[in-house]
Amino acid sequence: MRCTAAVAVCSVDFKDKLDNIVAVCFNKNEKFVNMMKESFEYFINQRQNKPAEVIGYCLLCFIVVCAY
């Protein structure tokens, strides 16, 4: 699980960097925001091991750990 957690963290970091690029370079243009969102979803769901599920699981674990 450690490797998949690292992939999840890297994916979230990558998405954060993309969001920053859209915010700074394109002034949060709605078309660019939607395009980046849809492109990232497509990118994430191309993997056979479903990284979206791994990211969701890691976020759930993080929330549970923070709650206690």
C-alpha positions, 0 to 999 in steps of 0.5 A: 500500500505504501507505493500506491499511497505515494502515487496518490500523493504525487497525483494530488501534488501534480493536480495542485500544480496544474491548478496553480498554472491555470490560476496564474497564467490563465487568470482562472479562466472558466474554460481552462479550469473545466478543460484541466479538470476533465483532462485530469479526470481522463488521465487518472482513469486511464490506469488499470489499477484505478488511481482515483480509488486509491486517492479516495482511499488515501484521503479517507484514511487521512480524514479518519486519522485526523479525526482522532 
